[in-house]
């Protein structure tokens, strides 16, 4: 997991853009079993970030490796965000790419963290969120291109470098026009928060939240940050009052974000047993339905069912049994009435069973 001391220090706010010096490439081992270690001085190479869960990664790696070899560049393929080493190693062995295949280095004191140094300092720092992602580093150690890995794009860049026509300054300007520094840093904070929460370290998560809000007030407008804050507070037994207050603030701060309201409501119902919470959740989501009215564009079917199920659960928990049964019957009728996708039907049927059990009902609400 991330160290708290590192998260909001200005000196650690690494954002990587075209034209910047390439950061060190911290690797642990090669998939041939040999230790690689850190590459401090990264030069004259094409770096591809991949994962075994990405079907297109290895075919792309083979194409890029061939283009790199033709242009006199080294090809380095780094497996990032790896959860299953054996599957990743098997995939690497199956590749015919003439490249160095390595696993990104991680904090050995925290084997639970799947975001290693390359994920943080290359992928996330550049504002990229998808793999395969690629970086081209010239002979001076400057990152001259980055983006979603496509062999044709990389080959064109390599040709441009060889004939001295590639304009890194122009590409940097273009990149920064659609990559916001604040978004990069906020995404990093959210990733770090997620790791703390999944590790069950809500104390560190709350400390990071407080520090982030103090040093970067714009975080309060970041929807994912607000959701993660609710999760951390609601999961911390001594912060339930703060969780409820945050829930109410979010309902006002994001009045038109139905998806966020449903996610917040579902989570706080599960974690904070309180009558005021139950009533607030049902009232907030009923107001969404009332305010949207019949003239509004229909909600996504997934979101609509989830919202109505959360309302029903809140009503049962608050003791409004008769009203809750009405909602439950309406949901059951709705899922019977139309030909919904199978995954929607399975989800709703499972929730109908769960809520029926919560209500102590012996009625079969599932569709025939």
N, C-alpha and C positions, 0 to 999 in steps of 0.2 A: 504493500500500500504506500501511498505518497507520504512523505514526511510533512507535518504541518508547517514546520519552519520554512519549507521551500515554496509554499503555495502562493503567497502574495508578496513576496519580496520582489521589488522592481528589477533587481539584477537577475532574477530567475524567470522573468516573463519573456521567454524565448519565443519569438515569432520568426519563422523561416520564410523568406521570399526570394524569388529569382534575383540574382545579383549578389546574394549574401554568401559569406564564407561557409563552406560546408561544415556542419558540426561533426564531431567524432562519430564513428560508426561502431557502436558497442555491440559486439557479438560474443556469444559464449562458446558454442561448438559448431563444427561443420557436420553435415549429415553423413560424412564418412567416419565420424567418431573422433576426429582430431580437434584439439582446442584451437580456436582462432584468436580470441581475445579482441581487444580494441584496435580499431584502425584510426589512429589519431589524425593522420594527414591524408584525407580522402581526396584523390585526384584522378582525372582521366578515366572515369568509369560511369557506367549506367547502373543505377541501383533500382531493383524491382522489389517492392514489398508485396508479399503474397500470404495466402493462408490455404490450408488443405480444403477448407469449406468453400473455396472459390473455384468453380468449375473451369473458368476461362483462364485462370492464372498461369498454369504451367504451359499450355500451348502458347500463350503470349510470351512467356519467359523464353521459350525456344526461339521464337521469331526475333525477339529483341537481342538475344545472345548472338544470333547470326549477324544482325545488323551492326552490333557493337564490335564484333571481331573484324568485320569488313573495314570498319573505320578506325581500327587500332585502339579501341577502348576495352577495358576490362568490364565484364558483366558480373554483377554481384546480386544474388537473389536472397533476400532476408525474410524468413518466416516470422510474421508478427502476430500478436494476440493468440498465441498457440495454447490450446487447452489440452489437446491430445497429441503428445509428442510422437507416439508410435505411428499414428495415422499420417502425421505430417512427414515423418521420416520416410515412410513407405512411398508417399507421393513424390518426395524429392528424389528417391532412388529410381523412380520410374521415368523421370525426365531425361530426355536426350540432350538437353541444353548444355553447351560447353561453358559452364559458369561455376562460380563459387556459390555453393548453397550453404547458408548458415542460419542459425537460430539467434534471434535477438537476445542480448544480455538482459538479465533481470536482477532485481534486488534479492540476493540470496537469503536475506533475513526474512523475506516475506514471499514464500513460494506460492501463496494463494493469489498473488497479483498476476494477471495475465497481460497487463500493459507494460511492456518492457521499455528500455531506453529508446529504441528506434521508433516504436509506436509514438512515444511522447515527443521526442525531439525532432522527428522528421515528419511523420504522418500528421499528427495533431497540430504540431507547430506550424505546418504549412497551410492549415485550414482544410485539408482534405479529409473526407469521411468515408471514402470507398476504396476498395482494393480490387484489382491490382493497381497500385500507384507507382509511378516511376519518377526518378530524378536523374538528370544528366549533370555530371560535374566535370569541368574542364581541367586542363593541365595545370592551371593556377589554383585549383581548389575552390573554384566558384561554382555555385549551383546556377547553371545557365538555363535550365528548363525543369519544370515539374508539372505533373498532371496525371490524369487517368491513363494507365499504360495502354497504349495502342502502338503496335509495331510501326505502322506507317508514319505516325507523328514523330516517334523517337528517331526513326531513320532519317526523316527530313531535317531534324535538328542536328543530327550527327554530320550530315552532308553539309549543312550550313556552317558548322564549326570548322569542318575540313577546308572549305573554300572561303572561309572568313566572311561569310555573308550573314551569319546569325547575329541578330541584334538583341542582346540580353536586356538592354535598357528599355527598349520598346516593349519586350515581353513582360518585364517587371511592372511597367506602368499598366499594361493590360491586366496582369494578375491582381494587382492591388486595387484595381477598379471594381473587382467583384469579390475580393477577399478582405473582409473587415477585421482589423486587428482586435477590436473588442469582442467580436464573435469568436475568434480563435481562443482568446483568453477565457471567455465565459464557458466555452465548450470544455476547455481543460478543467476548469473548476467543477463543472457538472460531472465529468468523468471521475475526478478524484472523489467527489461526494458519493457517487455510486459505489465505488470500491469500498469506502468506509462503511456504507450501509449494508452492502452484501456481506461484509466481514463481521457484521454485528457490532461494529465500533461506533455506536451512535454518539458517544461523548466526543470523539474526535470530529465526527461529522458536524455536530452542532458548533464546535469551536471554529471549524472552517467556515461555516455559514455566517457566524457572527463577524469573523474577520473579513470575509468577502464583502459583506454588506457595509462594513465600516470603510474599507479601502476603495470599494468600487460600487457606489450606490446604484449604478445602472443595473446591477444584478437583480434588483427588486422588480424589474420589468421583464426579466427572463422567465418564460413560462416553465421550462423544465427545472430551473433552479427552484422556483416556488413549489413545484410538485415534490422535488427531492427534500426540500425543507420540511414540508408537511410529513413526509415519510419518516424523516429523522426524528422530528419532535414527537410524532404519534408513537414511534417505536421506543421512545425513551420514557420510562414510567413516571419520571419526575417532571416531564414537560407536557403533560396532557392538556393543561390549561392553555399553555402557549400554543399547542397544536390547534386547539379550537379557535383561539383568537386569530391565528394565521389563516385558518380555513375561512373565517368570516371576511377577513381582509381580501383574500384572493377572490372570493365571490363578487366583491365590489370592484376589485382592480381589473378583473377580466370578465366583464359582464356578458360578453358575446361569445366566449369560448366554451361551447357546450362540452367538448371532449375533456377539457381540463376540469370542468366542474364535476363531471362524472367520475373521472379518475380520483380526484380529491375526495369526493363523497364516498366512493367505494372503500378507499383506504382508511379514512377516519372512522367509518362504521366498524371496520374489522379490528381497529386497534384501540379506540377510545370508548369504553363503555359508559355512556353518559346520556341521560334523558334529553338534555338541551342539545346535544350533538345530533341525536336521532331526529328531533323535531326540526332542527336547522337544515339538515340534509334533505329531508322530504320537502320542506317548504321551498328551499332553493331550487330544486329540480322541478317541482310542480310549477313554480313561477316561470321556468324556462319554457315549459309546454304552453302555459297560458300566454306568455308574451309573444311566442312565435306565431301562434294562431294558425288558422287554416290556410291563410294566404302565403305563408312562408314556404320557401323551398324545402321539400322533405329532407329529413336527416338521413344520413347513411343508415341502412337497416341495422347494421351492427351496433352503431351508437344509439339508435333509438331503442332497441331492445335492452341494451345495457342500462340506459338511463331509467327506463321503466322498472327494471329489476332492482336497481339500487333504491328507487322510491319505495317499492314494495317491501324490501328488507328493512328500510328505515321505519316504515309504518308498523311492521311486526314488532321490531325492537322497542318502539315507543309505546306499545300496548294498543295501537289502533287496529285491532284484529279484524273487525268487520270491514273497514275500509281497505285493509291490506288484502283480504280475500277477494274483494272486488277487482283490485289491480291484478292479482294473480290470475283470476279467471279471464280478464281481458287479454292478458299476455298469452295465455294458453289458447284462446280463441284466435288471436292474431297469427300465431305461428301455425295454426291449422289452416287458416283461411287462404294463404297464398303459398306459392311454390318458392320457398326460400332456399338459398344455397345450403348444401348439406352441412357445412361447418357451422352455419348459423343455427340450424335446427338442432344439431348435437349440443351446442353450447346452451341454447335456451332450454332444451329439455333437461339438461343437467342442473341448471339453475332452478327450474321448476321443482325438480325432485328435492333439491337442497332447501328451498324456501318452504315447500310443503312440510318437510321434516321440522324445520324451524318453527312452523306454526302448529305443529302437532296434528296436521291434517291427515286423514286416512283416504282422502279423495285422490283419484288418479287424474292429475291435471295434464298429463302428457298426451300428445296426439296419438290416435290409434295407428 
